[in-house]
């Protein structure tokens, strides 16, 4: 029983490590609420692991129900935070795509304006090199 809880604890730690990588890739403006949730989950996971490691096999058996509920609570929070990170990453991607599209169309516009001004200058007879 204790080994099973230790394995579950390691599973949560693995997910937390992968979330850490995902959080590092998100822009700063999305980090504050996610970092708070992530930090709380990390601390609770460490407390759960320490609790499981300090209990004897007999104590683990006696507290099996409570430990299972704690693990389920951690797993539920983990799933919720992972889905929130996924949604946030999607929002960040959409923002970046929108910024890219705006910049692309702006560059097209400015290129057209510049080319138009150059054409007008040639038609009027302005020398672009500055020679008189």
N, C-alpha and C positions, 0 to 999 in steps of 0.2 A: 504494500500500500504506500509506504513512504517513497519507494523508488518511483512509483507511478506519479506521485505528486511532484517529485523532483524533476521528472521528465517533463511534466506539464509546465513547471516553472521555467525550464530551459526553453520550451517552445515559445512561451511568452517573451522571454528575453531575446530570442531570435527575431521575433516580429518587431520588438521594440528597436533592435539594432537596424532593421531594414527601414523602419519609420524614420530613424535618425538620418539615414542617407537621403530619404525623400524630402525631409524637412530642410536639409541643407541646400537642396536644389530650388526651393521656392523663393520668390522675391521677398524682400524684407517686409513689405506692407501686409503680407499674409501671415507673418510669423507669430505675432504677439498672442492671439488667442490659441493658436495651435501649440505654441511652446508651453503655455501654462497647462493645457490638457496633457501634453506629452510628459512634462516634468512630474505631474501628479501620478500618472500611470507608472512612470519609471520608479518613483519612490514606493508606491504601493506594491509593485512587483518585487522590489528588493526586500521589503518587509515580509511579504509572503514567503519568499525563498528562505530568508533567515529563520522565520518561524518554523517552516518545515524542517530545516536542517537542525534546529535545536531540540525538536521534539524526539522522543524515543518512539520506537515502533508501537509500543503499547499506547502511548499518548496520541499518536497519529490515528490509531484504530478507534480510540475513544472520541476523538474530535473529527472523525471522518466526515460527518454531515456538514459541520461548520466549515471545514477546510474546503470541501467540495463547493459550497456556496461561495466562499471567498474566491476560489479559482474561477467559477462561472461568472462572478461579477467582474473579475479582471478581464476575462476573455470577452465578455460583452462590451466593456469599455474599450478594449483593444479594437474590436471590430468596428465600433462606432467611430473611434478616432481614425482608423484606417480609411473608412468611407468618407469622413470629413476631409482628410488629407487628399483623397482622390478627387473629391468635388472641388476643393481649393486649387489643386493642380490643373483641373480642367478650366476653371475660371482664369487662372494665370495664363494658361495657354491661349485662351480666347482673347484676353487682353493683349497679349503679345502679337497675335495674329492681326487684331484690329489696328494696332500701332504700325505694324509692318505694311498693311494695306494703305493706311493713310500716308505713310512716308513714300510708298511707291507711287501713288497717284500725285502726290505733291511734287515728286521729282519729275514725273512726266509733264506736269503743268509748267514747272520752272524751265525745263528743257525746251518746251514749245515756245515759251515767252522769250527765252534767250535766242533761239533760232529765228523767231519772228523779228526781234530787234536787230539782229545781225543782217537779215534780209532787207529790212527797212533802211538800215544804215548804208548798205551797198547801193540800194536804189537811189538814195538821196546823194550818195557820193562821199560819205564819210569814210575815211581811211582808218581801219581798225588798228593799224600799226602805229599810228600817231605821226607818221611822216607828213610833212606839209607839201 
